[in-house]
Amino acid sequence: MSKSRIARISLLLAAIGLNAAPAFIGTAHAQEKDKAAAAAAAAAEAAKQDTVRPDLFKLVDPAVIKPLMDAKNYAEVESRIKQGEALPTLSAYESFVLNRLRVALGSATNNQPMMTAGLAAVIESGKLSDKERGDFIQALATTYYNNKDYTNAIVWFNRYAKESGDAAKNRQHVLRSYYFNNDFATAKVELQKDLAAKQQSNTAPSMEELQLLANIGAKSKDPATYLVAMENLVKYYPTDDYWLDLLSRTQGKATYSTRFALDVFRLEKAAVSKMAPEEYTEMAELALLAGFPTEAKKAMDAGYALGVLGTGPNADKHRKVRDQANRQAADDSKNIASGEASAKKSKDGTGLVNLGYAYVTMEQFDKGIDLIQQGIAKGGLKNAEDAKLRLGVSYALAGKKDEAIKTLETVTGTDGRNDLARYWILWVNRPATAAK
């Protein structure tokens, strides 16, 4: 995730009018002996009128300052600011004018301490309208963020949210500031609040929010948080990369059972546009071992159609696996009906479940689903929850969305089965643009 940079500070400063000319007191010069008294009086009057005394105006007159800035004579501008600061009894407005000029100079010379100090002083001057103060607070928060001072960025972004009433405007940068500041715990808590609120209002989280949550999980070595982020990315913004990452991470769980390897391939094949070459052959080999040669044939056919099989150093192996799958699929197609009677006579429903799924792989969905249901009803299954998963997958492949979701939601287990059921629901509910 890149460290997104907010709009250039120079643009923000231009927007808040840092070149505005100060008002000028047009009084005559005081005599030298009365200079201190006159200065004090001028300062008092300036405080009332938001104007500056002649001595200061000569130093900060925009007609003089602008050509100096344009010529990049920054040393002279800084000298004039220092001369202004040395004047006795500066009024609040005169300090305000000098601080605005300090901000402009700090921005032009990339003097961050000068600019941030000037911005903070302008904000606290009491000389800004509510709108102007908000703009200056935004500029100061932006400056800190772009300079990677995330602690101060958080303070000022939050102040902007409080004073403007617009908490959403900079929320993303507040969360990123916590993340970039390595405060992953706070970043996670704050982001989860936002995600919960969006879930409550039935609003989809942004991709950026979910990517940030994934990064928080990765950086803090919190796999559970990472998986939550990936599940939501697959739910709202499915891509091959997100699906592959989600399935890979799920198989990495300590409780995951390797007996679901073929089930993972089934979901992966449905969800992504292209698997790795070795995955097509491995899926086919597992399907052959499980007694589903038509499924094996379809896996190999898909790999060949995509051009990832049949070439390279493993081309001969690909051909052998494909030939085996083709032979066994042809035999299965001829003989499958003969197995129905014996499956129904069996003491348990295992044969019916397997036979039913074999029909599903042949795209005889209604017959296959009916046999699986009969097998579950007959009972005696070694893994009844596995059979429910198989039934839910069959509904999903048949395009029976409601039945698939209803069945898959009942699947339990901590060995990967419940994860797979949940992920199939994500696939069934995938956005229309992601459907193959």
Buried (B, 14 or more C-beta within 10 A) or exposed (E): EEEEEBEEBEEBBEEBEBEEEBBBBEEEEBEEEEEEEBBEBBBEBBBEEBBBBBBBBBBBBBEBBEEBBEEEEBEEBBEBBEBBBEBEBBBEBBBBBBBBBBBBBBBBBEBBEBBBBBBBBBBEBEBBEEEBBBBBBBBBBBBBBBBEBBEBBBBBBBBBBEEBEEEEBBBBBBBBBBBBBEBBEBBBEBBBEBBEEBEEEEEBBBEEBBBBBBBBBBEBEBBEBBBBBBBBBBBBBBBEEBBBBBBEBBBEBEEBBEEBBBBBBBBBBBBBEBBEBBBBBBBBBBBBEBBBBBBBBBBBBBBBEEEBBBEEEBEEEBBEBBEBBBEBBEEBBEEBEEBBEEBBEEEBBBBBBBBBBBBBBBEBBEBBBBBBBBBBEBEEBEBBBBBBBBBBBBBBBBEBEEBBBEBBEEBEBEBBBBBBBBBBBBBBEBEEEBEE
